[in-house]
C-alpha cells in the first residue's frame, strides 16, 4: 500500500487547533487551543491511495523529513511567507517546550536522519 504525506485536514498543517465551545473534534482534552490530536502536532499525515489518513509514526519522521519540509514550505508560500524556514532545533519555541524534533541531527547521521 503506497502512502504519501499530506497536509492534516484537522489543523491545515499548523499542528495545533483552536477549540470552539461547541466543537471538541480533533483537540487534545482540556485545551482551548492545543496540539492537533489527528497529526500529533506535525501538521501532516500519511494518506493511502484511498485517501485514508493516519498519523505519521514517530519512528518514520526521519524517512519523511524531506517531503515534510517541502510540504511545509509550500504551505508557508501559500499564506504569503517569503523567508526561509528555520530547522526545528533553531526554533526558540520548540527548544523551550522540549519538543521531540528540536534536536539537531548527530554529525554521524546521514542527511535527513535524526
Wavefront OBJ file of the C-alpha trace (Angstrom):
o trace
v 0.000 0.000 0.000
v 1.590 3.260 -1.148
v 1.367 6.157 1.258
v 2.192 9.815 0.804
v 2.497 12.659 3.284
v -0.363 15.163 3.055
v -1.479 18.228 4.991
v -3.589 17.335 8.025
v -7.233 18.179 7.330
v -7.936 18.852 11.006
v -5.305 21.571 11.546
v -4.483 22.523 7.919
v -0.777 21.945 8.507
v -0.429 24.162 11.576
v -0.036 21.274 14.039
v -2.458 22.832 16.541
v -6.121 23.696 16.623
v -8.350 26.106 18.478
v -11.397 24.643 20.121
v -14.821 26.227 19.857
v -17.110 25.689 22.824
v -19.376 23.541 20.640
v -16.657 21.575 18.851
v -14.111 19.359 20.590
v -13.266 17.373 17.411
v -9.533 16.901 16.897
v -8.462 18.759 20.057
v -6.469 17.206 22.862
v -8.522 17.111 26.028
v -8.809 20.197 28.237
v -7.441 22.954 25.989
v -8.975 25.886 24.132
v -6.059 25.601 21.708
v -3.692 22.669 21.635
v -1.685 20.185 19.657
v -3.761 18.577 16.936
v -4.958 15.133 18.015
v -5.050 13.874 14.415
v -1.453 14.540 13.376
v 0.163 14.792 16.818
v 1.378 18.332 16.186
v 3.275 17.502 13.000
v 0.772 19.183 10.680
v 0.906 16.354 8.162
v -0.411 12.795 7.966
v 0.159 9.726 5.806
v -2.531 9.061 3.227
v -3.104 5.833 1.326
v -4.389 5.566 -2.247
v -7.999 5.537 -0.976
v -7.456 8.847 0.824
v -7.486 7.299 4.307
v -5.263 9.353 6.614
v -3.262 8.223 9.633
v -0.692 9.812 11.911
v 2.953 9.537 10.846
v 4.643 7.192 13.333
v 7.442 8.895 15.253
v 9.980 6.332 14.052
v 9.153 7.232 10.418
v 9.577 11.016 10.745
v 13.188 10.946 9.562
v 12.218 8.959 6.466
v 9.588 11.565 5.583
v 11.598 14.644 6.606
v 12.387 15.908 3.089
v 8.761 15.561 1.992
v 7.523 17.246 5.179
v 9.949 20.147 4.685
v 8.780 20.574 1.069
v 5.090 20.469 2.042
v 5.663 22.971 4.841
v 7.493 25.363 2.513
v 4.589 25.091 0.035
v 2.090 25.853 2.833
v 4.101 28.855 4.014
v 4.319 30.226 0.467
v 0.534 29.865 0.111
v -0.043 32.039 3.183
v 2.420 34.667 1.955
v 5.648 33.822 3.792
v 8.688 34.610 1.678
v 11.619 33.840 4.018
v 13.337 30.572 4.777
v 12.165 28.110 7.385
v 14.304 27.536 10.457
v 15.233 23.993 11.350
v 13.321 22.698 14.408
v 16.427 22.883 16.604
v 16.773 26.587 15.698
v 13.217 27.492 16.762
v 13.131 29.021 20.236
v 9.556 27.937 20.970
v 10.399 24.279 20.258
v 13.505 24.454 22.441
v 11.529 25.982 25.321
v 8.837 23.299 25.066
v 11.376 20.487 24.720
v 9.756 19.177 21.531
v 10.983 15.782 20.381
v 12.057 17.171 16.982
v 14.064 20.040 18.467
v 17.278 18.034 18.499
v 19.951 18.687 15.869
v 20.978 15.677 13.829
v 24.142 13.967 15.018
v 27.263 14.637 12.974
v 27.461 10.953 12.000
v 23.852 10.724 10.791
v 23.183 10.667 7.051
v 21.237 13.661 5.661
v 17.552 13.502 6.563
v 18.091 11.175 9.538
v 17.520 12.184 13.151
l 1 2 3 4 5 6 7 8 9 10 11 12 13 14 15 16 17 18 19 20 21 22 23 24 25 26 27 28 29 30 31 32 33 34 35 36 37 38 39 40 41 42 43 44 45 46 47 48 49 50 51 52 53 54 55 56 57 58 59 60 61 62 63 64 65 66 67 68 69 70 71 72 73 74 75 76 77 78 79 80 81 82 83 84 85 86 87 88 89 90 91 92 93 94 95 96 97 98 99 100 101 102 103 104 105 106 107 108 109 110 111 112 113 114
